[in-house]
Amino acid sequence: MSTEKLRVITDFEKLSVELQEQIKLVYPTGFSKHLIRFQNKNNETVSALPFETFEKIYLIRMSTDKARQIIEKDSDFDEEGILKEDIKVTDDEEEADEDDLYLYEWDPEFFKKRYRIPKFREKIEGEIKKYEDLLQSIDDSDHFKSKRRKFSKKINSMLKKPEELLTRIMDEFTKRVDVISPYYDYLDTNERKIIEQFEKRSSEYRKILNDLQFRSEFNFK
């Protein structure tokens, strides 16, 4: 770590949500194994989680027990204390966790708070499955086409807001990357990981929306 950077000693709860999210991406297997010890201004030995940005070095005060409690209470981590994949698509039911088996209910407030690609579960997938079952029970061709148009319109309406917000997110992300790209070689490992992870999640999320859009056409009959 560079000694020229501003050193900040603080608590995890006092960090912005955005910074907390960045830290979780850097430590996807939890915090407790990465704690260091140092002397505070009272000459006491304390433990902390180190985290470095382009401008600052953070020492985030926490004991081993506190580090474990943070992970246990955070729904972004699984029961083994591993950061969940926000998007996982699989046809293998044995591979899929219960939360990952269906896709995902849009929550715009989640994005506003965390600036990340949000999960949305069950609702759109449930509606598609319901309409698929209804359409498969229709024998009359004209009636089938009429219902298919109606159901497709409903699903597309549900997908409109996620599509708009993803486009807005990516536009904003692209603008910010354009600004920092001349300085990319000066970014530390943590900052590069954040950019790479965001690009990966955005790409996966786009694939999910494309898949839902394709399924909304109900072209199986």
N, C-alpha and C positions, 0 to 999 in steps of 0.2 A: 504494500500500500504506500502511496506517495505521502511524504510528510508535509507537503505543501498544501494539501487539501484541508479544509475546515473539518475539525473533529467535533462530532455531535454525540453527546451521551443522553439518551432518552429512554422512554418506555414504549413498548409496542403499541399500547392503547392510544398513545399521544400522536402516533404517526397518521398521516392522511391515509384514507382507504386505498388510494392509488399506489402509495409507497408500500403499504402492506401487501398489495397484490404482487408488486415487483419482487418483494422479498420471498414470497411463497414460490414464485417461479424459479428463483435462484436456489431455494432449498426445498425441492419437491418431496424429499423423504423425511421432512421434519427438521426441527431446530436443535433438539437436545444434543445431538452428536457433534454439533458445530460451534458449541459455546467456547469462549476463551475467557481467561481470567486476567484482570488488571487491577491496579491500585487506583482508587478514586481520590478525590481531593482531601478526604479525611484519612488517607493512608490505609483505607480498608480494602481488603481483597474482595472483589465482586466479579460475578460472571456476566457475560453479555454475548449477544449474537452480532458478529461483524457484518456490515453491509456497506458496499462502496458504490457511489455514483460518480459521475464526471466531476462534480464539484465538492462532494463531501464524503467523509468516512463516518458512518454511523456505528455506534456501539449501543446496542439495544439491550438494556438491562433485563435479565431474567435468570432465574435459577433453573436447574434441570427439571424440577417439578412444574414450574411455571411454563417452561417451553413445551412440555408434554400436554399440559392443560389447554394451552392455546390451540394446539393441533386437534386435541380430542373434541373441543367445542366447535371447531370450524368444519362446516358441512362440505367444504371443498376437499377435505381429506377423507380417505376411506378408513375402515376400522383398523387397518394396519399402519395408519399414519402416513400413507402415500397420497400425494396430490392426485386427485381424479383427473382423467382426461375429460375436458368439457364436452367433447364431441366424439362419440364412438359409434360407428355403424357396423353392425354384424347381423348375419342371418343365423348364426349359431346361438341358440338359446342357452346352451350350457356355458358359452363364453360370456354372454351378456349378463351384466349385473341387472338387478331388478330396475334400478333407476335408468339404465341405459337401453332397456329393451324397446322403449318407445321414444319418439321424438316429439316434443319438447314444447312447452307452453311459453309463449313470448312474454317477457317481462321487461318493458322499457325502463322502469324505475331502477332495475338492477344495473342496466347499462349506465344510467345517469350517475349512479353512485360509484361504480367501479371502473368505468371505461374499459370494458372488456366484452368479448362476444358472449352474450347471455345464453343460458339454456332456455329452451321452451319445450315442455314435455306433454305427451299424451294427447292433448286436445286435437291437434290437426291430424295426427295419425289415427286417433279414434274416429274422427269424422270420416276420413278416407275409408277406413275399414267398414264403417257402417254403410256408407254409400256403395261400396263395392258389393257388399252382401245384398243390398236392395236391388242393385242393377242386375246381379246374377240371377235373381229370382224372376226377372221380367222376360217374357217370351216374345211379346209383340215388338217388332223392330222399330216402328214409329214411336211407340211409348218409351222404348229404351233410349232412343236418341233425344227425346224431349227431356227425360229425367237426367240423362248424362249432361246435357247442356246446363240444366239447373244446378246440379250438384257441383259441376266443374266451376261454375260461376261463384258458388259459395266458398269453395276451397281457395280460389284465387283471391277472393275478398279477404280471407283470413291471412293469406300470404303477403298481402299488399304492404302492411306496416313493417314486417320483418325485412322485406325487400328494400323498402325506402330507407330504413335505418341502417341496414348493412351498407348500402350505397353511400350514405352520409358518413358512416364510420370510415369506410375505405378512402373516401375523398379527403377527409381530414387527416387520416394517417399518411396518405401519399404526400400531402402538402408538408407535413412535418418531416417526413423522411427526406424530401427535396431540400429542406432547409439544412438538415444536419449532414446530408450525404458528403459534402466537401470535407467534413471533419470526422468521417467514419473511422479512419485509422487511429484517431485519438480516443475513441470510445473504449472503455474497459470491458472486460468479459461479461460482467453483469448486464451492462447496457445493451451489448450486442445480443445477448440471450433474449432480452425482453423484445427487441425488434423481431428476431427470428421466430419467437414463440407466437407473437401476435400475427405475423404473416401466415404461420402454419394454421393457427386456429381460424383465421379469416378464410383461408382457402378451403378448409374442411367444412366450415359453415356454409360457404357458397355451394359446395357439392350437395349438402343436405337440402338446401332450398331448391336447387335444380332437380333433385330427385323427387321432392314433394310436388314440384310443378309438373314434372312428367307424369307422376301417378294421378294427379288431379285431372288428367285428360281421360282417364278410365277407358283406355284403348285395349280392352281385353276381350271384346266380343265383336 
